[in-house]
């Protein structure tokens, strides 16, 4: 589960990182839907880093619960962003909502026996 989710997060995150400042700014503007209107480039970059590096850490099981928390925040913002569009339905935000629930559950279950930071 960790490997599959982590790999897909990397697949979604790499184009966002490679997109550069314009992509980061456009992503960061989504924070306006949750009341944060400053530094959109920073927030977009953090979204891209969360998905890419967080995906790698998810695969490794490194800082797994912290990464899960950041992923939850990322997907809540994505869901709110989808839902704030005119005429939007829950079905259009369902992917982000589902992943928020998955990472919420994983935050409590932990990385399992085979993780890098297991002592």
N, C-alpha and C positions, 0 to 999 in steps of 0.2 A: 504494500500500500504506500509506504513512504517513498519507494523508488519511483513508482508510477506517478504519484502526485507531484513529487519533486521534479521529475523529468518534464512533465507538462507545464509546471510553473516556469521552468527554464525556457521552454519553447515559447511561452507567452511573454516572458520578460526580456529575452535577448533583443527582439526587434525594438522594444521600447528603449533599451539602453543605446542601441546602435542608431536610433532615430535622432539623437542629439537634442540640443536645447529647444528647438521648436516643438518636437514631440513631447518633451518633458513639460514644457509650458502648457500645451494643450491638455495633457493628462492632469497636471496640477490644478487646472481651472475647475476640475470636478470637486475639489475641496470647497469651492464656493457653495455647493449644495448642502454642506454641513456647517456653513457659517464661517469658514476660514478663507479669507480673500487675499491674504498677503503671500508673497513669495511662491507663486505657482510653479516656477521652474524647479525650485527645491523640492516641493511636494511631488511633482511628477517624477523627478529623479529618484526620490525615495520609494515611490511606487515601483519603478523599474528595478531598483536594487532589491527591494523586498521580494519581488517575484523571482528574480534571477539568482541572487546569492541565497535568498531564503529557500529557493528550490534545491540548490546544491546542499545547503545545510540540512534540509529535510531528508534528502537522500542519505546523507551521512549520519543523521540522527544527532547532529551537533547543535546545541542550544535549542533543542526541538520545541520545548514549550514556549520559549520566547519568540521563536520564528512563527509558531502557530498563532500567537497573539497578534503579531504584526500582520499576518495573512488575514486574520479575522477583520482587523481594522481596514485593511486594503479592500476586502470584499464587501464590507458594509458600505464604504464610500462608493464602490462601484455600483452596488445595488441601489443606493439612494440616488446616484447620478442617473441610472437608467430610469428609475421610477419618477424622477422629476421632469422628464421630457413630456411634452404635451401629448396626451392620449396614450401614455405608456400603460402597459399592463404588467401584472406580476410575472407573467410568462416570459416577458422580455428581460426581466431581471433575475429569472430563476437560476441561471447558471451561477451568478455571483452569490445569491442567497444560499444555494446548495453547498457551495464551497465554503462559505462562512460557517455553516453548520458542521461540515466535515472537519474543518480545522478546530472548531470549538470542541468537538468530541476528542480529537487527537490531542488537544492541549491537556485533557484530563487523563487519557490513557497512556501518554508518553511515547517515546520512540521504540520501546520494546527492548528485547535482549541484545540485539545486534546493532549497537550504535557506537560511534566513535568516542563519545564522552562517557561511556559507561565504565565505571571503576572496577 
